[in-house]
């Protein structure tokens, strides 16, 4: 399996889990909308990771932007998926963490981390 195929499968898995969690929490889920939300959260997470690295490397960094993006990510997750989520500023890990369920109803924890969950794209 090449890198592009792995990313496609990983993205489908995360969107599926996001839909299952949203429906379990009483929110309506349309695949294309949840896919767009996943893309947006992924972009926010990438920016938060970069800001976390800058915070460790440089004495002055954009703390206001980081706080704004953290609040935005948590609001998006709360309003659309309805699951527990939190953000963290350690650049060694992923900055957005969500508690999701999969289509079988099994609960699992996503950290956007391909090494531990296979859900990075």
N, CA, C and O of each residue as an XYZ file, in Angstrom:
484
protein
N       0.846     -1.162      0.000
C       0.000      0.000      0.000
C       0.904      1.243      0.000
O       1.824      1.357      0.810
N       0.625      2.155     -0.912
C       1.435      3.368     -0.968
C       0.914      4.411      0.024
O      -0.126      4.218      0.654
N       1.641      5.503      0.152
C       1.327      6.538      1.134
C      -0.031      7.185      0.875
O      -0.777      7.457      1.815
N      -0.349      7.430     -0.369
C      -1.628      8.053     -0.711
C      -2.800      7.152     -0.331
O      -3.806      7.641      0.184
N      -2.691      5.860     -0.572
C      -3.747      4.924     -0.196
C      -3.894      4.846      1.319
O      -5.012      4.797      1.832
N      -2.768      4.836      2.040
C      -2.816      4.784      3.499
C      -3.517      6.011      4.065
O      -4.318      5.899      4.993
N      -3.218      7.185      3.508
C      -3.853      8.420      3.967
C      -5.350      8.414      3.670
O      -6.144      8.877      4.488
N      -5.739      7.896      2.513
C      -7.151      7.833      2.140
C      -7.916      6.935      3.116
O      -8.995      7.300      3.582
N      -7.362      5.772      3.422
C      -8.013      4.838      4.340
C      -8.090      5.438      5.742
O      -9.120      5.329      6.407
N      -7.020      6.064      6.189
C      -6.998      6.675      7.521
C      -8.039      7.781      7.633
O      -8.728      7.890      8.647
N      -8.151      8.588      6.609
C      -9.137      9.672      6.633
C     -10.546      9.115      6.672
O     -11.390      9.632      7.403
N     -10.819      8.075      5.902
C     -12.147      7.459      5.919
C     -12.470      6.873      7.297
O     -13.615      6.940      7.746
N     -11.473      6.303      7.964
C     -11.690      5.746      9.300
C     -12.050      6.840     10.297
O     -12.980      6.675     11.086
N     -11.332      7.939     10.270
C     -11.599      9.008     11.230
C     -12.951      9.655     10.957
O     -13.679      9.969     11.899
N     -13.302      9.859      9.698
C     -14.597     10.463      9.369
C     -15.724      9.523      9.785
O     -16.750      9.972     10.296
N     -15.540      8.233      9.570
C     -16.535      7.249      9.992
C     -16.736      7.289     11.502
O     -17.871      7.263     11.977
N     -15.646      7.352     12.256
C     -15.739      7.417     13.717
C     -16.371      8.730     14.173
O     -17.130      8.754     15.142
N     -16.061      9.810     13.480
C     -16.665     11.095     13.831
C     -18.172     11.062     13.583
O     -18.942     11.577     14.393
N     -18.594     10.467     12.484
C     -20.029     10.338     12.188
C     -20.724      9.461     13.225
O     -21.799      9.807     13.715
N     -20.115      8.333     13.557
C     -20.710      7.426     14.545
C     -20.853      8.116     15.896
O     -21.869      7.955     16.572
N     -19.854      8.872     16.286
C     -19.905      9.581     17.557
C     -20.957     10.674     17.521
O     -21.706     10.842     18.483
N     -21.025     11.413     16.435
C     -22.024     12.483     16.309
C     -23.433     11.910     16.392
O     -24.284     12.456     17.095
N     -23.687     10.818     15.682
C     -25.013     10.203     15.714
C     -25.340      9.642     17.091
O     -26.485      9.733     17.534
N     -24.355      9.062     17.779
C     -24.572      8.550     19.136
C     -24.894      9.673     20.114
O     -25.572      9.453     21.118
N     -24.409     10.872     19.823
C     -24.673     12.030     20.679
C     -25.881     12.838     20.224
O     -26.126     13.928     20.741
N     -26.635     12.318     19.267
C     -27.864     12.962     18.828
C     -27.694     14.042     17.786
O     -28.634     14.795     17.531
N     -26.534     14.142     17.179
C     -26.302     15.122     16.118
C     -26.481     14.465     14.756
O     -26.141     13.297     14.571
N     -27.012     15.218     13.814
C     -27.171     14.705     12.461
C     -25.808     14.674     11.772
O     -24.999     15.587     11.941
N     -25.561     13.626     11.001
C     -24.271     13.490     10.346
C     -24.454     13.244      8.861
O     -25.108     12.286      8.449
N     -23.875     14.113      8.076
C     -23.782     13.904      6.638
C     -22.305     13.724      6.332
O     -21.464     14.505      6.777
N     -22.004     12.688      5.570
C     -20.609     12.311      5.339
C     -19.777     13.467      4.801
O     -18.697     13.746      5.322
N     -20.266     14.140      3.767
C     -19.485     15.201      3.138
C     -19.238     16.365      4.093
O     -18.186     17.003      4.033
N     -20.210     16.649      4.985
C     -20.003     17.712      5.960
C     -18.961     17.307      7.000
O     -18.108     18.109      7.380
N     -19.039     16.049      7.459
C     -18.087     15.579      8.461
C     -16.679     15.479      7.869
O     -15.689     15.699      8.568
N     -16.595     15.148      6.587
C     -15.297     15.102      5.927
C     -14.671     16.501      5.873
O     -13.466     16.655      6.072
N     -15.496     17.510      5.605
C     -15.004     18.887      5.591
C     -14.579     19.328      6.993
O     -13.587     20.041      7.143
N     -15.316     18.912      8.008
C     -14.955     19.239      9.389
C     -13.643     18.561      9.756
O     -12.793     19.173     10.404
N     -13.464     17.303      9.351
C     -12.212     16.593      9.628
C     -11.038     17.303      8.960
O      -9.977     17.448      9.567
N     -11.217     17.740      7.732
C     -10.148     18.480      7.042
C      -9.810     19.771      7.778
O      -8.639     20.115      7.937
N     -10.835     20.480      8.223
C     -10.611     21.741      8.932
C      -9.887     21.496     10.254
O      -8.949     22.218     10.593
N     -10.323     20.475     11.004
C      -9.664     20.150     12.268
C      -8.216     19.715     12.045
O      -7.333     20.016     12.849
N      -7.990     19.008     10.947
C      -6.629     18.566     10.641
C      -5.725     19.764     10.359
O      -4.574     19.793     10.795
N      -6.245     20.752      9.630
C      -5.467     21.963      9.363
C      -5.188     22.737     10.656
O      -4.080     23.233     10.863
N      -6.206     22.835     11.525
C      -6.023     23.520     12.802
C      -4.983     22.787     13.647
O      -4.126     23.415     14.269
N      -5.063     21.458     13.666
C      -4.125     20.664     14.455
C      -2.698     20.832     13.949
O      -1.762     20.909     14.744
N      -2.530     20.888     12.647
C      -1.203     21.090     12.066
C      -0.639     22.447     12.475
O       0.539     22.551     12.817
N      -1.460     23.472     12.441
C      -1.022     24.808     12.852
C      -0.698     24.832     14.340
O       0.300     25.428     14.747
N      -1.535     24.187     15.160
C      -1.266     24.138     16.597
C       0.048     23.416     16.884
O       0.793     23.817     17.778
N       0.336     22.356     16.133
C       1.603     21.645     16.299
C       2.791     22.522     15.971
O       3.800     22.506     16.675
N       2.669     23.291     14.893
C       3.744     24.211     14.516
C       3.933     25.283     15.575
O       5.065     25.621     15.919
N       2.824     25.829     16.101
C       2.921     26.851     17.145
C       3.520     26.277     18.431
O       4.264     26.965     19.129
N       3.199     25.029     18.743
C       3.775     24.388     19.933
C       5.283     24.223     19.774
O       6.034     24.424     20.729
N       5.725     23.861     18.577
C       7.163     23.759     18.319
C       7.842     25.119     18.462
O       8.917     25.227     19.053
N       7.209     26.149     17.918
C       7.770     27.494     18.032
C       7.826     27.936     19.485
O       8.774     28.610     19.890
N       6.826     27.567     20.275
C       6.802     27.926     21.688
C       7.959     27.315     22.462
O       8.438     27.901     23.433
N       8.403     26.154     22.042
C       9.545     25.506     22.693
C      10.876     26.024     22.164
O      11.877     26.006     22.880
N      10.896     26.480     20.932
C      12.151     26.871     20.291
C      12.493     28.338     20.439
O      13.667     28.708     20.455
N      11.481     29.172     20.548
C      11.713     30.616     20.559
C      11.120     31.220     21.827
O      10.089     30.753     22.311
N      11.757     32.249     22.367
C      11.231     32.854     23.595
C       9.906     33.594     23.388
O       9.117     33.716     24.325
N       9.655     34.084     22.179
C       8.420     34.808     21.901
C       7.700     34.092     20.766
O       8.282     33.853     19.708
N       6.455     33.757     20.983
C       5.652     33.139     19.930
C       4.221     33.621     20.065
O       3.894     34.340     21.008
N       3.375     33.236     19.143
C       2.016     33.765     19.051
C       1.060     32.983     19.956
O       0.329     32.113     19.482
N       1.064     33.290     21.250
C       0.213     32.615     22.217
C      -1.262     32.929     21.977
O      -2.120     32.068     22.173
N      -1.560     34.152     21.558
C      -2.948     34.558     21.305
C      -3.541     33.730     20.168
O      -4.676     33.265     20.267
N      -2.790     33.547     19.103
C      -3.265     32.743     17.974
C      -3.490     31.300     18.412
O      -4.475     30.676     18.017
N      -2.590     30.774     19.220
C      -2.724     29.395     19.674
C      -3.985     29.227     20.528
O      -4.725     28.261     20.346
N      -4.233     30.133     21.436
C      -5.441     30.061     22.265
C      -6.701     30.179     21.424
O      -7.677     29.467     21.664
N      -6.690     31.071     20.441
C      -7.855     31.249     19.566
C      -8.137     29.972     18.781
O      -9.290     29.554     18.674
N      -7.095     29.347     18.230
C      -7.274     28.113     17.470
C      -7.728     26.955     18.361
O      -8.533     26.126     17.936
N      -7.220     26.895     19.585
C      -7.663     25.853     20.516
C      -9.146     25.997     20.817
O      -9.885     25.013     20.786
N      -9.589     27.221     21.108
C     -11.019     27.454     21.369
C     -11.866     27.111     20.146
O     -12.934     26.514     20.278
N     -11.392     27.487     18.955
C     -12.117     27.184     17.724
C     -12.250     25.682     17.521
O     -13.337     25.198     17.207
N     -11.173     24.943     17.693
C     -11.214     23.485     17.508
C     -12.188     22.841     18.483
O     -12.988     21.993     18.088
N     -12.131     23.233     19.754
C     -13.026     22.648     20.750
C     -14.481     23.006     20.473
O     -15.373     22.188     20.702
N     -14.732     24.218     19.984
C     -16.104     24.616     19.633
C     -16.616     23.787     18.461
O     -17.754     23.319     18.488
N     -15.797     23.601     17.441
C     -16.205     22.794     16.287
C     -16.530     21.370     16.728
O     -17.553     20.812     16.331
N     -15.673     20.792     17.538
C     -15.890     19.420     18.008
C     -17.152     19.341     18.848
O     -17.967     18.440     18.651
N     -17.327     20.261     19.776
C     -18.495     20.254     20.657
C     -19.795     20.425     19.865
O     -20.772     19.720     20.117
N     -19.808     21.356     18.913
C     -21.037     21.655     18.176
C     -21.390     20.612     17.128
O     -22.573     20.392     16.869
N     -20.409     19.965     16.520
C     -20.718     19.045     15.415
C     -20.651     17.573     15.806
O     -21.463     16.771     15.347
N     -19.684     17.215     16.652
C     -19.507     15.809     17.018
C     -20.096     15.531     18.392
O     -20.726     14.495     18.605
N     -19.893     16.449     19.315
C     -20.447     16.308     20.651
C     -19.664     15.381     21.558
O     -20.202     14.886     22.548
N     -18.402     15.137     21.238
C     -17.600     14.237     22.069
C     -16.681     15.031     22.990
O     -16.498     16.237     22.824
N     -16.110     14.330     23.963
C     -15.112     14.952     24.818
C     -13.851     15.178     23.999
O     -13.455     14.329     23.200
N     -13.232     16.318     24.202
C     -11.995     16.638     23.490
C     -11.198     17.625     24.323
O     -11.749     18.355     25.147
N      -9.912     17.635     24.098
C      -9.069     18.635     24.719
C      -7.872     18.899     23.822
O      -7.578     18.133     22.904
N      -7.192     19.997     24.109
C      -5.987     20.347     23.360
C      -4.814     20.355     24.322
O      -4.983     20.511     25.532
N      -3.625     20.186     23.769
C      -2.416     20.243     24.576
C      -1.317     20.896     23.751
O      -1.401     20.946     22.524
N      -0.296     21.392     24.420
C       0.745     22.182     23.749
C       2.102     21.511     23.725
O       3.115     22.190     23.555
N       2.155     20.229     23.887
C       3.416     19.502     23.821
C       3.698     19.183     22.356
O       2.919     18.463     21.731
N       4.801     19.704     21.786
C       5.050     19.480     20.361
C       5.417     18.040     20.017
O       5.480     17.685     18.839
N       5.659     17.210     21.022
C       5.997     15.813     20.748
C       4.766     14.971     20.463
O       4.885     13.844     19.983
N       3.589     15.499     20.751
C       2.353     14.758     20.512
C       1.410     15.579     19.659
O       1.737     16.686     19.233
N       0.255     15.029     19.419
C      -0.734     15.755     18.634
C      -1.536     16.666     19.534
O      -1.804     16.327     20.686
N      -1.918     17.810     19.024
C      -2.474     18.875     19.844
C      -3.979     18.789     20.045
O      -4.497     19.406     20.976
N      -4.693     18.056     19.219
C      -6.132     17.871     19.391
C      -6.374     16.404     19.713
O      -5.935     15.508     18.991
N      -7.078     16.182     20.804
C      -7.372     14.808     21.216
C      -8.874     14.677     21.429
O      -9.481     15.476     22.143
N      -9.471     13.663     20.804
C     -10.915     13.450     20.873
C     -11.210     12.029     21.336
O     -10.472     11.092     21.032
N     -12.301     11.892     22.074
C     -12.795     10.571     22.455
C     -13.938     10.232     21.504
O     -15.003     10.845     21.564
N     -13.716      9.263     20.634
C     -14.689      8.893     19.613
C     -15.138      7.449     19.794
O     -14.541      6.689     20.557
N     -16.198      7.083     19.081
C     -16.594      5.681     18.989
C     -16.571      5.301     17.519
O     -16.725      6.161     16.652
N     -16.382      4.034     17.236
C     -16.389      3.618     15.838
C     -17.781      3.120     15.454
O     -18.699      3.143     16.274
N     -17.936      2.673     14.213
C     -19.244      2.265     13.717
C     -19.796      1.037     14.437
O     -20.999      0.784     14.367
N     -18.959      0.275     15.121
C     -19.409     -0.883     15.892
C     -19.809     -0.514     17.311
O     -20.276     -1.372     18.060
N     -19.639      0.725     17.687
C     -19.980      1.170     19.029
C     -18.849      1.031     20.025
O     -19.024      1.342     21.203
N     -17.678      0.564     19.571
C     -16.530      0.450     20.466
C     -15.923      1.835     20.679
O     -15.744      2.598     19.730
N     -15.613      2.144     21.928
C     -15.024      3.447     22.221
C     -13.524      3.376     22.025
O     -12.885      2.383     22.375
N     -12.976      4.422     21.469
C     -11.533      4.519     21.307
C     -11.121      5.971     21.332
O     -11.948      6.880     21.268
N      -9.850      6.160     21.424
C      -9.278      7.475     21.639
C      -8.434      7.831     20.433
O      -7.552      7.064     20.044
N      -8.690      8.977     19.839
C      -7.939      9.386     18.654
C      -7.029     10.547     18.990
O      -7.444     11.531     19.601
N      -5.784     10.414     18.580
C      -4.832     11.501     18.764
C      -4.276     11.959     17.416
O      -3.232     12.610     17.377
N      -4.940     11.637     16.326
C      -4.478     11.933     14.971
C      -3.099     11.323     14.734
O      -2.328     11.847     13.930
N      -2.783     10.248     15.406
C      -1.437      9.693     15.401
C      -1.405      8.373     14.653
O      -1.988      7.391     15.112
N      -0.740      8.334     13.519
C      -0.665      7.127     12.718
C       0.080      5.998     13.382
O      -0.195      4.831     13.103
N       1.028      6.317     14.265
C       1.809      5.262     14.906
C       0.974      4.464     15.894
O       1.159      3.252     16.004
N       0.056      5.109     16.621
C      -0.687      4.383     17.645
C      -2.099      4.029     17.218
O      -2.670      3.068     17.734
N      -2.678      4.777     16.293
C      -4.054      4.482     15.915
C      -4.241      4.289     14.421
O      -5.310      3.852     13.994
N      -3.242      4.597     13.617
C      -3.377      4.480     12.173
C      -4.295      5.511     11.557
O      -4.861      5.274     10.490
N      -4.455      6.664     12.215
C      -5.429      7.656     11.759
C      -4.810      9.004     11.428
O      -5.340     10.041     11.826
N      -3.724      9.004     10.726
C      -3.112     10.256     10.278
C      -3.194     10.316      8.761
O      -3.093      9.288      8.092
N      -3.372     11.492      8.225
C      -3.328     11.640      6.772
C      -2.638     12.915      6.401
O      -2.501     13.221      5.217
